[in-house]
Amino acid sequence: MLRDAMTDLLAWRDRPDRLPLLLRGARQVGKTWLLTEFGEKAFDTVVHANFDEHSGSRYRSSLAAIFDGDLRPQRIVQDLSTLYDTDIVPGRTLLILDEIQTQPRAITALKYFAEDMPGLHVVAAGSHLGVALHAGVSYPVGKVTMLTLRPLNFAEFADAMGRSRLATALRRMNLDTLATFHGDLIGLLKTYLVTGGMPAAVNRYLATRDLRAVRETQRDLLTLFRLDFSKHAPAHQLARIWQVWDSIPVHLSHENQKVVWGAIRPGARARDFEEALQWLYDYGVAYRVDRINKPGMPLKAYVDEGVFKLFLLDVGLLGAQADLDPRAVVSGDDVFTEFRGTLTEQYVHQELLAGGSTALFYWAANRAEVDFVTQIGPEIVPIEVKAGEARRSRSLLSYIDRYAPARAVRTSLSPYRAEDTMTNVPLYAVGGLNTLWPNEPVAGVAPSSS
């Protein structure tokens, strides 16, 4: 399984100013597999130290004791070499500190590796680092490089399905090739809307080609998350965390898709669930997209407080949580158009995050709504999402009339088409917007001469 993050890891390996790397991401997105693959591919030896109490490792208690002592890297490396009976050699060995959030002193130790042993390649991974850091674990600011692993994006899914050349065309935004294989890509996209990008679900589909089997795997993952909530969430917030988690498909099925507190619990107020929401964000399985009242810089300065949408980690998990029959998604029956549109917006949210968007918002005014507003380079770009073939984009045109953006995007099942007022980007290519417009000068702004 080819993951785009491998390119980032290889670049990190070769950086002369390299710092320890902290790989974060939700459970079951493939962090351990990726780091193991990276170590085998790029290093002579790998030492994999796993702090997870459920890992079954006979080394775990001794491993914890190593980090209970002083945090001098030389001593830690010597003790790890003894524990795993392996030489740890800077430049040749990859040291993996897995599930590091369970050992706060190991997180602190990254600072000393950066300062006192920069030649050693140290990478740490954690499934709910956000929860640990939010709870007060000391974070070595300025002493680590952060990388986030998400579920497989659509290009990675195409690779996993054996369509490597299509995946390359998606990554490079080769519009001629994409246009030629438009029908194939639409069919592949419909399958992806069911499978999503969780590695276990993708592997189940590859093994069975049975979307019902994929749903079973996704339900197992949802159960695993709920059990994990029980283990890691504050006891006094657990019931509310479950209520918010279970309500996300309900919010997304509303016409405007914004969070309605009464859908969680009759009479509920925002303050009743703020802590529960924050915990789900920190845990990495839910995302908040705030509404803005105008597209100014910085976008977060124009947020309408308390009005937002919630998205899940993965489009396949959303379909499973909503108990959608996979056949309804891939067949395109009109009776399922409303929620199919919700799946499409969830998918676009994932693709934009995977494509490098760091802050996503949406805009609404006077019954007009643009699904996403984000910054691409120096520009603020509105993005309207259509579940089927592109029709009239009244909301996006209203936004354009008001704010005259340099670029505007409508993403749909229609092929790529650049128009006077907007660019139609096919849904399967929406993750490549940063590639489509790489560092082009903005209208009215002269290129730098430096």
N, C-alpha and C positions, 0 to 999 in steps of 0.2 A: 504494500500500500504506500503510494508516494504522497508525502505531505510537503506542502510548500514551506513549512517551518524548517525543514532540513536545510534549505538554502540559507536561512538566517543563522542556523547553528554552524554551518560550515564557514560562513563569513565571520562569525564571532570567534571561531577557533583560530583564525589567521590574523586577527587584529593585534597590532603591537601594543595597543593601550587597553587590552582586554581586562575586564573585571569579572568576578564570578557572575554567573548567569542564574537568574531566578525564573523558572518556567512555571507559570500559573495557569490554571484552567479548572473547570468543573470536573467532577468525577467522571470516569469512563470516556473521556475524549481522546485518550491514547498517549498520555504524557510518558508513562513508563516505557511503553513500546517504542516511542520515538527516540527517547534518550538511549535505550539499549541499542537500537538500530544505528544511531549516530556514533555511539562508542565503538561498535563492531566495524563500522565503515571507515572511521577517521582516526582511530587510535590503535596502538599496539596492545594495550591492556585496558580493562575497565574494572573499576571497583564500585560495586553497586551496594550502597549502604541504605537499607530501607528501615525507617523508623516506625512503620505501620505495625501496630500490635497484632493485626490479623494476617500479616504476611507469612506467618509460619516459619520465620527465620530463627534458627537456633542462636543467631548472633545478636538478637535484638536487645536483650538485657545488657550484654557487654557493650554494645554500641551506645546505648544511652549513658552508660557509666563513663565512656570516653569523653563525652561532652559535658559531663558533670564536673570534670576537672578544670584546670586552667585552659584557656583558649588559644594557647600558642600553636600556630599551625604546624611547626616542626614536631611538637609532641603528639598532636592529633594524627598527623600523617604516620608517624612511627607506630602509634598504637593501632591504627587502622591496618597498616601493613602486617602487623602481627596477627590481628584478628582474622583477616582474610587470607593470610599466608601468601601475599602478593606484593611485589615491589611496586611502590607508587613513585613514578619518575616524572618530574616536570617535563612537559613537552611530548611525552609518550603515553601518559596515563590519563584517562578521564575518570574523575571522581564524581560519582552521582550520589547526592544526598536526597533520598526520595521520601515523600510525605514529611517534609521538614517542619510543617506547621505543628506537629506533635512534639517537637523538641525545640522550644524557643531559644535555648542557648546555642543550638546549631545555626539558627538564623543570625544571631549576634556574631558567631564565629566567622561568617562570610566577610565581615569588615576586616578581620585580621588576616584572612587569606588574601584579600585585596592589597593590604598594606605590606605584609611580610613575606608572602609567597606568591607573587603575581605570575610566575612562570607556570604554576600548576593550573590545569584546566579543571575548574570546579563548577558543577552545575547542580542546582537544587530544584526540586519540584514539590508542589503541594496542591492538594485538591480543593482546600477551602482556606487558602492563605488570607483571603479578604476577611473572613470571620476572625482568624487568629490576630491579624494586624489591627482590626477594628477593636478587638478586645484588649489591646494594650501591649501586645508583643512588640519588643523593640525592633525597628526596621533600620537596617544599615544604609541610611540615606546617602546617596552619592557614591556608594561602594559596591553596587551591583548593577547589572544590566537586566532589565525586565523584558520578558517575552511571554505573550499569552497564546495558548493553544486553544482553538475552538473546534467544534465539530467539522467534519470534512465540508469544504465549500463545493460548489457545483463543478468546478474544474477538477478538483481532487476526486470527486465522485466519478466524473467521466473517465479519469485515469484508472480508477479501481474497476470500472466496467470494461476495461480493455480498449477504450477509445482515446489512446494517448495523443494521437495527432489532433483530434478535436480539442483535447485538453490544452495542448500547446497553443492552438489557435485562440482559445478563450483567454489564456494568460497573456498572449501578445496582442489581443484585440485585432486579429487579422480579419477584417470585415468581409473581404472577398470570400475567404474560406467559410466563414460563418454563414454568409448568405447562401452559399452553395448547399450547405448541409442544414439549412433552417428546419426542415421537417424532422430530420433525425434528432436535432437538438431539442425541439419541442417535445418529442416523445420521451427523450431521456429526462427532460425536466419534469414531466408529469410523474415519472417513476420516482424521481428525487423528492418530490413533494410528499410522497408516501414514506419512503425510506428515511429521509433526512440524512444527517451526516454523522450520527453516532456510530463509531466504528463497529460495535457489536451488531447493530442493525444492518449496516452495509455488508458486513461479512455474512450475516444470515441470508441476505438476499443473494449474494454471490454463490452461496452453497446450495440454496434451494430454488431460487427464482420464484419464490412463493411469497406474495405480499402479505398473506394472512400469517405466515410464519414470522415475518418481519414485525407485524403488530404484536405478536406474542413476546418477542424480544423487547420491544419498546415498553410494553406493560411491565415486564420484569424490571426494566430500568427505572420506570416511574415508582415501582414498589421499593426498589433499592434507595432511591432518593428519599422517599418518605421515612424509611427506616433510619437513614443517615440523619435526617432532621431530628429524629428522636434522640439520637446519640449526641449530636453536637449543639443543638439549639438550647437556649435557656428554657428551663422547665416552665417558667411562668408565661412564656411566649409561644410555646409549641402549638397549642390549639389555634392561635391566631395565624401562625405561619401556615398551618395546614389549610385554614380557611382561605387565606389569600392565594395560596398555591392552587387549590382546587377551583378557584373562581376565575382564573386567568382566561380560559376559553370563553366564559360567559361574557366578560368585558369585551373581548375581541369580536364577539358575534353581534354586539350592538351596532347600530347604524354608524355612529361616530367613533366607536371603539374605545372611547375614553373610559377610565376607571369610574365606576359608579359604586359608591360605598354600600348602598343598599343591596347590591347584588352579592356582597360578601356576607352581610348579616343585616336584617331589618333594623333600621334606626342607627346603623353604624355611622361613625364620624371619622374623619381623616386621622385625628390624633389617636384613635383607638388602635390603628394599624400601622402607624409610622415605624415603630420598632420592628415589627414583623416584616414589613416591606424592606427595610434596610438590611435585615438579616439575609433575606433571599438575594438581594443584590450582592452582598458581600460573599455569599456562598457561591455565586456565579451561575445561578440557574434562571434568573429573571433580570430583565432590563427595563429601564424606565426611559420613555421618550416624552419630554416636556413640550407643551405648546408654547409657541412664541407669538407675540402680538405684532411684531414687525421684524424683518430680516436685517438687523443692524449688527455691527461688530462691537464687542464679541457677542455671539448669539445668546449666550447664557444670561446676558444682561437684560434680555427682552423676554424672559420666561414669565408666563402667567402662573403664578404660584398655585400649586394644588390641582392643576389641570394637566393630566398626562395619560399616556397609554402604557400598558405593560406587555412585554413580549417574553416568550420563553427562550430557553437556550437553543432549541432545535425545532425545526418545522415538523419533523417526523414525530417527535414527542408531543407536539401540540395536537396533531391529528389523532394520536393514540389517546391522549387525555380527553379529547372531545368525543372519543369513541366513533370516529368516522370510519365507515366501511371503505377500505382502499379502492374498491371498484368504483365508488362514487367519485373519487378524485381523478382517477385516470380516464374515466369514461366521459367526463365533462357534462353530465346530465344537468339540465337547467335547474332542477329542483335543488341542486347543491351549489348553485352559483354563489349565493351569499357567503357561505363559509369557505368556499373555494377561494373567494377573494381575500378572506382573512388569512388563509394559508399562504397566498401569494404575498401579502404584505409582510407576514412573518419571514418568508423566504428572502424578500428584498432586504429586510432589516439585517438578517444574517450575512447576506452577501456584501452589504455596505460595510459592516464591521470587519469582515474578512478582507475586504479590499483596502482597508486602511482608514476608514472614517472613524474618528475618535469621539465625535460628539454629534448625535443625531437629535433633531427636533422635528416638530410638525407645526404648520401654520393654519389658523382658522380665523375667519371673520365673515360676518354677514352671510352665513350658510354656505360659504365657500371653504374648502379645506384641501390643503396640499399635504400629502402623506408624509413626506420627509423633506427637511431642509438641512443641508450640511455644508461644510466648507471643503472645497476641493482646491488646493493651492491657495491663491489669494482671493478666490471668489466664493460667494455664497450661492449655492445651486439648489433650486427647488426641484423635487422629484415626485411626480405623480405616478401612482401604481394602478394599472389596469389588469384585471384577471384574465381577460380574453383578448380579442382583437381590439386595437385602439379605436376608440370612438371619440366623440367630442370631449375636449378637456376643459370644461367650463371653469372649474376651480383654478386650474393652472393658468388659464388665460386671464382670469380675474387677478391673480397674483402678478402676472406679467404686466397687465395694464397699470397696476398700482406702483410696482417697484422697478420695472424695466431691467431685469437681470441680464448680465452679459450672456448667460447660458441658462437654459431650462430643459429639464429632461422629463419625458413621458416614457415609462417602461411598460411594455405589453408583449403580447404574443406576435405582434407585427414585426417585420424585419427592420433593420436599421434604416433610418431615413432622417436626413437633416432638412429641416424646414426653416422658414424665416424666423418664426417665433420660438421654436423648440426643436429638440432632437429626440426622435424616437429610438430608444435603445431596447433591443429585444431582452426579455426577462432573463434569458440564459446568459446574457453578457453584462448584466448590470453591475456585477462585482468588479468589472474592469474600467470603471469610469476614470479612476486615477491614471490608468494606462492610456485611455483614449485621449486625454488632454494633458500630456506630460509637460509641465513647466512652460506652457505657452503664455506669452504676455497678455495681460488683460487689456481690453479696449480702453484707451485713454491713459494708460500707464506706460511710460517709456521703459524699455529694457535697461537693466543696470549696466553701466560701462565698467564696473569693477572686475 
